[in-house]
Amino acid sequence: MHIQLNGAPIESDSTPPYINTATNTAYVPLRVISEGMGQSVSWDKNKQQVTIQSNDGTVMTMTIGSTTAYVNGEAKILPSAPEMPFMRVMVPIRFVSEVLGATVNASAKDGATYVDISFKP
């Protein structure tokens, strides 16, 4: 999978993005996408819960294994639950990106998936 943010390739330091074929959902390491967009991230190990706070004041909370996310306190249904393989939090890229105000376009070419994320900081 190839991911670009505002035209520049983004890379994961150790865990590559992947597609959950059961739900056809693209996953990316949380910090790669949220911090790439300039948002702050916190992790509650006991609750297995991640919180993203955007620069515009949006607060999103997701829990590993739960298909319910909270955006500014309002419950939203995720296409797939956040996962934690390899001790890295992986999140559905489209849901997280769009909640943070980005536009996501995905396409397939020559057997590869390309995801383009456009975001105005």
RAFENCOR-V468964 format. One record per pair of residues at least 24 apart in sequence whose C-alpha atoms are under 10 Angstrom apart, sorted by the first residue. I is the first residue (numbers start at 1). J is the second residue. D is the distance in whole Angstrom. If there is no record, write none. Layout:
BEGIN
((I J D) (I J D))
END
This chain:
BEGIN
((1 26 9) (1 27 10) (1 28 10) (1 108 9) (1 111 10) (1 112 6) (1 113 5) (1 114 6) (1 115 8) (2 106 10) (2 107 10) (2 108 10) (2 112 8) (2 113 6) (2 114 5) (2 115 6) (2 116 8) (3 28 9) (3 33 10) (3 93 10) (3 106 9) (3 113 8) (3 114 6) (3 115 5) (3 116 6) (3 117 8) (4 33 10) (4 104 10) (4 114 8) (4 115 6) (4 116 5) (4 117 6) (4 118 8) (5 33 8) (5 36 8) (5 37 8) (5 102 9) (5 103 10) (5 104 9) (5 115 9) (5 116 6) (5 117 5) (5 118 6) (5 119 7) (6 37 10) (6 102 10) (6 103 10) (6 116 7) (6 117 6) (6 118 5) (6 119 6) (6 120 8) (7 116 7) (7 117 8) (7 118 8) (7 119 10) (8 116 9) (8 117 9) (9 115 10) (9 116 9) (10 36 8) (11 36 10) (14 86 9) (14 88 9) (15 85 9) (15 86 8) (15 87 9) (15 88 7) (15 89 10) (15 90 9) (16 90 10) (17 90 8) (17 91 10) (17 92 10) (17 93 9) (18 90 9) (18 92 10) (18 113 10) (19 92 9) (19 93 10) (19 113 9) (20 80 9) (20 92 9) (22 80 9) (23 79 7) (23 80 7) (24 79 9) (24 80 9) (25 79 7) (25 80 7) (25 81 10) (25 91 9) (25 92 6) (25 93 8) (25 94 8) (25 95 10) (26 79 10) (26 80 9) (26 90 9) (26 91 8) (26 92 6) (26 93 6) (26 94 8) (26 95 10) (26 106 10) (26 113 9) (26 115 9) (27 80 9) (27 81 10) (27 82 8) (27 83 9) (27 89 10) (27 90 6) (27 91 5) (27 92 5) (27 93 5) (27 94 9) (27 95 10) (27 96 10) (28 82 10) (28 83 10) (28 88 10) (28 89 8) (28 90 5) (28 91 6) (28 92 7) (28 93 6) (28 94 10) (28 96 10) (29 82 10) (29 83 10) (29 84 9) (29 88 7) (29 89 6) (29 90 4) (29 91 6) (29 92 9) (29 93 9) (30 82 9) (30 88 8) (30 89 6) (30 90 5) (30 91 6) (30 92 9) (30 93 8) (30 96 9) (31 88 9) (31 89 8) (31 90 9) (31 91 10) (32 90 10) (33 91 9) (33 93 8) (33 96 8) (33 97 7) (33 100 10) (33 117 9) (34 93 10) (34 96 8) (34 97 8) (34 100 8) (36 119 10) (37 97 9) (37 100 8) (37 101 10) (37 102 9) (37 117 10) (37 118 10) (37 119 7) (37 120 9) (37 121 7) (38 121 7) (39 100 9) (39 121 9) (43 89 9) (48 84 9) (48 89 9) (49 82 9) (49 89 9) (50 82 9) (50 89 8) (52 96 9) (52 100 9) (53 100 9) (54 99 9) (54 100 7) (54 101 9) (54 121 10) (55 100 9) (55 121 8) (56 100 9) (56 101 9) (56 121 9) (57 100 10) (58 99 8) (58 100 7) (58 101 10) (59 99 9) (59 100 9) (60 96 8) (60 99 8) (60 100 9) (62 91 9) (62 96 10) (63 89 10) (63 91 10) (64 89 8) (64 90 9) (64 91 9) (69 95 10) (69 96 10) (71 99 8) (71 100 10) (93 117 9))
END
